[in-house]
Amino acid sequence: MVLLSICLLLLAGSFIASVQGTGDSHGKAKQEPLVAAGDEEKYKKACPDYNHYSIFPHRPWSEGPLKLPYQRPSTHCRTFHSPLVEKVIEDITSRMRDKDLARLFENAFPNTLDTTIRWHDEGTGKKKLKHGQEAWGQWDRVQTFVVTGDINAEWLRDSTNQLLQYQGLAKKEKKLENLILGAINTQAEFVIESPYCNAFQPPPPSHQPAVGNGQNDHVHPAYEPVRVFECKWEIDSLANFLALGNQFHASTGSKAFLHDRYFLALETVLGVLDQQAKPTFDPATGKFQKNDYTFRRTTNSATETLNLGGVGNPLAAGTGLVRSAFRPSDDATILQFLIPSNAQLSVELKRTAAILRSAGKAQLAKDFEGAGERIEAGIWEHGVFTHKKYGEVFAFEVDGYGSAIMMDDANIPSLLALPLLGFCKASNKIYQNTRTMVLEKAGNPYYLTGRAFDGIGGPHIGLQHVWPMSRLVQAMTSSDDQEIVEALNAVKATSKLGLVHESINVERVTDYTRSWFAWANSVFAQTILDVARRKPELLFGKGAEPYRIEDI
């Protein structure tokens, strides 16, 4: 029986691959046959698991020397369809001189829509939950559940960044606008329910099963495992929740997300930030005060749990900074005032304040503005150090006592990404010093080099793996043509399967982690769109006009 099931699955995968895997003389996928009305669900049941599908190359090959495969699933297997996204793909790829780079964009730009919109509901009425489940939030509004890729769970950080390249199109296509609005609403419910957590299970109204993470965790505050996939306190999770709404408002001008549940989520955010700004010892008495959040995991990896009974190392009073138990990589912090995440948080708090003020929420706007300003001041006072080689630089982590961790990690937010976050201009002298430091082995212990690849990695994967994401951030924060081209070519050369991986072994590109990692694909797409706007001649040739998706 098992053998028969495997054979049927392979036959189904082969059928769909053969349908979409033929191309014309220009390397374009041919139009797929129409599916008879009523047969859509039958066809979808034959769709292969993209986690399996993504590890094999599929035709047609690109026209460039790398012959990169076409990795989009069959149109009938895609999880969301956007005509405007298809137009952008055609606009960009038809003009790109490098056909391998064009194929990578063709696969990467729509990857979130093609593969990770696990549940989308237009919010046409009250949702019926399974027997025994209480109503959890106002699920009658439009909702969207966006998984990270090969794990059937939603990270607040990942999903915000997965949708970022579509924000500029939302005003022009109602389907995309509702998709992103739904993502804001769903994240708001996650934040209300478990504001300390980073990754979430499918919402109850989706009727999709929860999945286990295989860990033995002891966390306070407690959470429901059927609602939460993992509960690591990472302040960039809340920063990205705010960013999703801020980006949506900036792109569309819409205030449709400003409703009672969203305001409750914002109040929840403020409460948690206030708790996590407290020092380890009471400044008046000097006595230890236990943090509201603790995390202990049974593990043999120090980066997967917190020391000192799940609290982490001591932090000083009066810094204005907010502690983060874990980094964007999901690795534990050493000194819990994580500067890149605090930087992103300060920016998004102030952006949210401006929206709240325009919506007549004066007091809440004042509270958000004040929190953002305190954090920003704390970064400049406690997060800047004088390095004996590089001069004034931003530290990666600090404790307020004068200790600092000097490094950078590939994940966003990072020190390298500070201008992309809106914290400072790329021309800022302290940032430029920091950028030089983190892009050299002498200044950053996690800047890794090898025969096949180089860039920034981190402890999450190990000492031989670089995240292509770091090279893409390097390109987006550079104005140097050669540096940008070299970064794009380096990432292209590591993407033999036509998709951008989580990490690559610096000695051999065939050793990688995660064939299907939607966040990395989104960052690649964002990089191409950034270069098309700032440096179009690098993609389209001499004299090319800038391409802005907002203008199509």
MISE-599238 format. One record per residue (C-alpha): y, x, z; residue number from 1. Coordinates in steps of 0.2 Angstrom, whole numbers. Layout:
N
PANU       y       x       z    nr
PANU       Y       X       Z   NUM
...
//
This chain:
552
PANU       y       x       z    nr
PANU       0       0       0     1
PANU      12      14       5     2
PANU       8      23     -12     3
PANU      11       7     -22     4
PANU      28       5     -13     5
PANU      33      23     -17     6
PANU      27      21     -35     7
PANU      37       5     -37     8
PANU      53      13     -30     9
PANU      51      28     -41    10
PANU      49      16     -56    11
PANU      64       6     -52    12
PANU      75      22     -49    13
PANU      68      29     -66    14
PANU      73      12     -75    15
PANU      90      12     -68    16
PANU      93      30     -72    17
PANU      87      28     -89    18
PANU      99      13     -92    19
PANU     114      23     -87    20
PANU     108      40     -91    21
PANU     110      40    -110    22
PANU     126      46    -117    23
PANU     136      47    -133    24
PANU     141      62    -142    25
PANU     156      64    -131    26
PANU     146      64    -115    27
PANU     151      47    -110    28
PANU     139      35    -102    29
PANU     135      20    -114    30
PANU     138       3    -110    31
PANU     124      -5     -99    32
PANU     115     -20    -104    33
PANU     121     -37     -97    34
PANU     111     -45     -83    35
PANU     107     -63     -85    36
PANU     116     -75     -74    37
PANU     106     -77     -58    38
PANU      97     -60     -60    39
PANU     111     -49     -51    40
PANU     102     -49     -34    41
PANU      85     -45     -42    42
PANU      93     -31     -51    43
PANU     101     -25     -35    44
PANU      84     -25     -26    45
PANU      78     -12     -39    46
PANU      93      -1     -36    47
PANU      87      16     -29    48
PANU      94      23     -12    49
PANU     109      33     -17    50
PANU     104      46      -4    51
PANU      89      49     -14    52
PANU      98      47     -31    53
PANU     111      59     -27    54
PANU     100      74     -25    55
PANU      94      73     -44    56
PANU     105      77     -59    57
PANU     107      62     -71    58
PANU     113      62     -89    59
PANU     124      63     -99    60
PANU     129      81     -95    61
PANU     147      86     -96    62
PANU     154      95    -111    63
PANU     159     110    -101    64
PANU     148     126     -99    65
PANU     141     120     -82    66
PANU     134     104     -90    67
PANU     137      94     -74    68
PANU     128      78     -72    69
PANU     134      60     -72    70
PANU     131      54     -54    71
PANU     138      37     -53    72
PANU     126      23     -50    73
PANU     122       9     -62    74
PANU     137      -3     -63    75
PANU     125     -16     -56    76
PANU     121      -5     -41    77
PANU     139      -1     -36    78
PANU     146      -8     -20    79
PANU     163     -12     -26    80
PANU     172     -14     -43    81
PANU     190     -10     -48    82
PANU     196     -11     -66    83
PANU     212      -1     -60    84
PANU     201      13     -53    85
PANU     192      14     -70    86
PANU     208      15     -79    87
PANU     213      30     -68    88
PANU     197      39     -72    89
PANU     200      37     -91    90
PANU     218      42     -90    91
PANU     214      58     -80    92
PANU     198      64     -88    93
PANU     203      61    -106    94
PANU     218      72    -103    95
PANU     209      86     -93    96
PANU     205     102    -103    97
PANU     191     107     -91    98
PANU     177      95     -95    99
PANU     167     101     -80   100
PANU     181      98     -68   101
PANU     184      81     -77   102
PANU     166      76     -74   103
PANU     168      80     -56   104
PANU     183      69     -54   105
PANU     174      55     -64   106
PANU     160      56     -51   107
PANU     170      59     -35   108
PANU     186      48     -37   109
PANU     176      31     -37   110
PANU     162      38     -25   111
PANU     168      28     -10   112
PANU     169      12     -20   113
PANU     153      15     -29   114
PANU     142      19     -14   115
PANU     150      16       3   116
PANU     157      -2       4   117
PANU     142      -8      14   118
PANU     150     -25      18   119
PANU     166     -34      12   120
PANU     171     -52      16   121
PANU     186     -60      10   122
PANU     189     -70      26   123
PANU     187     -88      20   124
PANU     181     -95      36   125
PANU     173     -92      53   126
PANU     158     -81      53   127
PANU     142     -87      60   128
PANU     134     -74      71   129
PANU     115     -73      76   130
PANU     109     -82      91   131
PANU     114     -74     107   132
PANU     129     -64     100   133
PANU     146     -69     106   134
PANU     160     -70      94   135
PANU     168     -52      93   136
PANU     186     -53      87   137
PANU     193     -64      73   138
PANU     180     -61      60   139
PANU     188     -75      49   140
PANU     200     -62      42   141
PANU     196     -51      28   142
PANU     184     -37      33   143
PANU     178     -21      26   144
PANU     164      -9      32   145
PANU     165       8      25   146
PANU     150      20      28   147
PANU     152      39      27   148
PANU     138      41      14   149
PANU     121      46      19   150
PANU     123      39      37   151
PANU     124      20      38   152
PANU     139      20      50   153
PANU     158      20      49   154
PANU     168      35      56   155
PANU     186      29      58   156
PANU     192      46      52   157
PANU     181      47      37   158
PANU     184      29      31   159
PANU     203      31      32   160
PANU     202      47      21   161
PANU     189      39      10   162
PANU     201      25       5   163
PANU     216      36       4   164
PANU     216      40     -15   165
PANU     216      21     -18   166
PANU     231      17      -8   167
PANU     243      20     -22   168
PANU     234       7     -32   169
PANU     233      -7     -19   170
PANU     250     -15     -24   171
PANU     244     -17     -42   172
PANU     227     -24     -39   173
PANU     223     -38     -27   174
PANU     205     -34     -25   175
PANU     210     -16     -19   176
PANU     223     -23      -8   177
PANU     211     -35       1   178
PANU     198     -21       2   179
PANU     210      -9      12   180
PANU     217     -24      22   181
PANU     199     -28      27   182
PANU     196     -10      32   183
PANU     211     -11      44   184
PANU     205     -27      51   185
PANU     188     -20      54   186
PANU     194      -4      62   187
PANU     206     -14      73   188
PANU     190     -23      80   189
PANU     181      -7      83   190
PANU     196       0      92   191
PANU     198     -15     103   192
PANU     180     -15     108   193
PANU     177       4     110   194
PANU     193      14     109   195
PANU     185      31     114   196
PANU     171      30     101   197
PANU     172      39      84   198
PANU     158      30      74   199
PANU     152      12      73   200
PANU     138       1      68   201
PANU     139     -13      55   202
PANU     149     -27      62   203
PANU     139     -42      69   204
PANU     144     -55      55   205
PANU     137     -43      42   206
PANU     120     -46      49   207
PANU     115     -28      44   208
PANU     104     -19      57   209
PANU     111      -6      68   210
PANU     104      12      66   211
PANU     100      24      80   212
PANU     108      42      81   213
PANU      92      49      89   214
PANU     102      56     104   215
PANU     101      54     123   216
PANU     119      52     128   217
PANU     127      47     144   218
PANU     145      41     141   219
PANU     159      33     152   220
PANU     166      21     148   221
PANU     149      13     143   222
PANU     147       5     126   223
PANU     135      -6     116   224
PANU     123       4     105   225
PANU     121     -10      93   226
PANU     140      -9      91   227
PANU     143       9      92   228
PANU     134      23      83   229
PANU     142      38      92   230
PANU     155      39     106   231
PANU     164      55     105   232
PANU     182      55     110   233
PANU     192      62      96   234
PANU     210      58      96   235
PANU     211      60      77   236
PANU     200      44      76   237
PANU     214      34      83   238
PANU     227      44      73   239
PANU     217      39      57   240
PANU     216      21      63   241
PANU     235      21      63   242
PANU     236      31      47   243
PANU     226      18      38   244
PANU     239       4      42   245
PANU     254      16      39   246
PANU     248      21      22   247
PANU     244       3      17   248
PANU     262      -2      22   249
PANU     270      12      13   250
PANU     260       9      -3   251
PANU     261     -10      -3   252
PANU     275     -15       8   253
PANU     263     -28      15   254
PANU     263     -33      34   255
PANU     248     -44      32   256
PANU     239     -33      45   257
PANU     252     -36      58   258
PANU     243     -50      68   259
PANU     238     -53      85   260
PANU     221     -43      84   261
PANU     231     -28      77   262
PANU     244     -28      90   263
PANU     230     -29     104   264
PANU     222     -14      96   265
PANU     239      -5      96   266
PANU     241      -9     115   267
PANU     223      -2     117   268
PANU     228      14     109   269
PANU     243      16     120   270
PANU     232      13     136   271
PANU     219      26     130   272
PANU     233      39     126   273
PANU     241      37     143   274
PANU     224      40     151   275
PANU     220      55     141   276
PANU     237      63     144   277
PANU     233      65     162   278
PANU     230      83     169   279
PANU     214      89     177   280
PANU     222      91     194   281
PANU     235      79     202   282
PANU     252      88     200   283
PANU     257      81     217   284
PANU     242      85     228   285
PANU     233      98     217   286
PANU     217      88     219   287
PANU     204      85     206   288
PANU     206      68     197   289
PANU     191      64     186   290
PANU     194      59     168   291
PANU     191      41     163   292
PANU     180      48     149   293
PANU     165      58     151   294
PANU     151      63     139   295
PANU     135      72     142   296
PANU     121      74     129   297
PANU     104      81     131   298
PANU     104      95     119   299
PANU     102     113     116   300
PANU     118     115     107   301
PANU     134     119     117   302
PANU     145     111     104   303
PANU     136      94     106   304
PANU     141      91     124   305
PANU     155      94     137   306
PANU     153     106     152   307
PANU     158     103     170   308
PANU     148      86     171   309
PANU     154      79     155   310
PANU     173      82     158   311
PANU     177      98     149   312
PANU     188     113     154   313
PANU     204     110     165   314
PANU     220     105     158   315
PANU     238     108     165   316
PANU     250      95     169   317
PANU     267      91     160   318
PANU     263      97     143   319
PANU     265      80     134   320
PANU     249      83     124   321
PANU     234      72     124   322
PANU     216      79     127   323
PANU     203      77     114   324
PANU     185      80     120   325
PANU     179      83     102   326
PANU     185      90      86   327
PANU     186      81      69   328
PANU     169      90      65   329
PANU     162      81      80   330
PANU     160      98      89   331
PANU     166      99     107   332
PANU     183     107     110   333
PANU     184     122     121   334
PANU     202     119     127   335
PANU     205     101     125   336
PANU     223     100     119   337
PANU     218     101     101   338
PANU     234     105      91   339
PANU     230      99      73   340
PANU     224      82      80   341
PANU     239      80      92   342
PANU     250      84      77   343
PANU     243      70      66   344
PANU     244      58      81   345
PANU     262      62      84   346
PANU     266      58      66   347
PANU     256      42      65   348
PANU     263      36      81   349
PANU     281      37      75   350
PANU     277      30      58   351
PANU     269      15      67   352
PANU     284      13      77   353
PANU     295      11      62   354
PANU     284      -3      55   355
PANU     284     -11      72   356
PANU     303     -11      73   357
PANU     304     -19      56   358
PANU     292     -32      62   359
PANU     303     -36      78   360
PANU     291     -28      90   361
PANU     305     -18      99   362
PANU     297     -13     115   363
PANU     280      -9     107   364
PANU     290       2      94   365
PANU     299      11     108   366
PANU     283      15     117   367
PANU     275      22     101   368
PANU     291      32      97   369
PANU     292      39     114   370
PANU     273      44     114   371
PANU     275      52      97   372
PANU     290      62     102   373
PANU     282      68     118   374
PANU     267      75     109   375
PANU     278      83      96   376
PANU     288      92     109   377
PANU     272      97     118   378
PANU     266     105     102   379
PANU     281     116      99   380
PANU     282     121     117   381
PANU     264     124     121   382
PANU     255     126     104   383
PANU     265     140      97   384
PANU     261     158     101   385
PANU     266     175      95   386
PANU     252     184      87   387
PANU     253     203      86   388
PANU     249     203      68   389
PANU     255     187      61   390
PANU     270     183      72   391
PANU     274     165      78   392
PANU     259     154      74   393
PANU     251     138      79   394
PANU     236     139      90   395
PANU     221     128      87   396
PANU     218     123     105   397
PANU     227     126     121   398
PANU     226     121     139   399
PANU     244     121     145   400
PANU     240     136     157   401
PANU     244     149     143   402
PANU     226     150     136   403
PANU     224     147     117   404
PANU     210     147     104   405
PANU     216     156      88   406
PANU     206     149      73   407
PANU     205     135      61   408
PANU     191     123      57   409
PANU     188     115      39   410
PANU     189      97      44   411
PANU     205      87      43   412
PANU     216      87      53   413
PANU     217     106      53   414
PANU     230     119      55   415
PANU     229     122      36   416
PANU     233     104      33   417
PANU     248     102      44   418
PANU     260      98      29   419
PANU     248      85      22   420
PANU     248      77      39   421
PANU     267      76      38   422
PANU     270      87      54   423
PANU     280     100      45   424
PANU     285     106      28   425
PANU     274     119      19   426
PANU     289     131      19   427
PANU     290     131      38   428
PANU     290     149      43   429
PANU     278     146      58   430
PANU     266     136      46   431
PANU     267     150      33   432
PANU     262     163      46   433
PANU     248     151      52   434
PANU     242     148      35   435
PANU     241     167      31   436
PANU     231     169      48   437
PANU     218     156      45   438
PANU     215     161      27   439
PANU     210     179      32   440
PANU     194     185      41   441
PANU     205     196      52   442
PANU     215     180      59   443
PANU     201     167      59   444
PANU     184     170      64   445
PANU     178     155      54   446
PANU     185     161      38   447
PANU     168     166      29   448
PANU     165     176      14   449
PANU     150     180       3   450
PANU     144     183     -15   451
PANU     145     165     -20   452
PANU     159     156     -10   453
PANU     172     159       3   454
PANU     183     148      13   455
PANU     184     140      31   456
PANU     169     134      39   457
PANU     166     130      58   458
PANU     153     130      71   459
PANU     146     113      65   460
PANU     135     120      52   461
PANU     135     138      57   462
PANU     141     156      52   463
PANU     136     156      34   464
PANU     142     139      27   465
PANU     160     135      21   466
PANU     166     118      18   467
PANU     173     115       1   468
PANU     186     103       9   469
PANU     195     119      16   470
PANU     197     126      -2   471
PANU     204     109      -8   472
PANU     216     108       7   473
PANU     221     126       2   474
PANU     225     120     -15   475
PANU     235     105      -9   476
PANU     246     116       2   477
PANU     250     129     -11   478
PANU     263     131     -24   479
PANU     255     146     -32   480
PANU     247     142     -49   481
PANU     233     155     -47   482
PANU     228     151     -30   483
PANU     227     132     -35   484
PANU     216     136     -50   485
PANU     205     148     -41   486
PANU     202     135     -27   487
PANU     198     121     -39   488
PANU     186     133     -49   489
PANU     177     139     -33   490
PANU     174     121     -28   491
PANU     168     116     -46   492
PANU     156     131     -46   493
PANU     148     125     -30   494
PANU     146     107     -36   495
PANU     130     109     -47   496
PANU     125      91     -44   497
PANU     142      84     -49   498
PANU     147      79     -32   499
PANU     156      89     -18   500
PANU     145      94      -3   501
PANU     149      95      15   502
PANU     146     114      16   503
PANU     140     128       5   504
PANU     131     144      10   505
PANU     142     158       5   506
PANU     128     168      -2   507
PANU     120     155     -13   508
PANU     127     138     -19   509
PANU     110     130     -20   510
PANU     109     130      -1   511
PANU     121     116       4   512
PANU     122     102      17   513
PANU     123      83      12   514
PANU     122      79      -6   515
PANU     131      63      -3   516
PANU     146      65       8   517
PANU     160      52       2   518
PANU     174      60      12   519
PANU     172      77       3   520
PANU     172      68     -14   521
PANU     188      59      -9   522
PANU     197      75      -4   523
PANU     192      82     -21   524
PANU     199      67     -30   525
PANU     215      68     -19   526
PANU     217      86     -24   527
PANU     216      82     -43   528
PANU     229      68     -41   529
PANU     240      80     -31   530
PANU     239      93     -45   531
PANU     241      81     -59   532
PANU     258      75     -50   533
PANU     264      93     -45   534
PANU     257     105     -58   535
PANU     251      94     -72   536
PANU     250     109     -84   537
PANU     236     117     -74   538
PANU     225     102     -78   539
PANU     232      95     -95   540
PANU     239     110    -103   541
PANU     257     117    -107   542
PANU     271     105    -107   543
PANU     260      90     -99   544
PANU     269      76     -90   545
PANU     266      73     -72   546
PANU     253      59     -69   547
PANU     256      47     -54   548
PANU     244      33     -50   549
PANU     258      23     -43   550
PANU     266      22     -60   551
PANU     252      16     -70   552
//
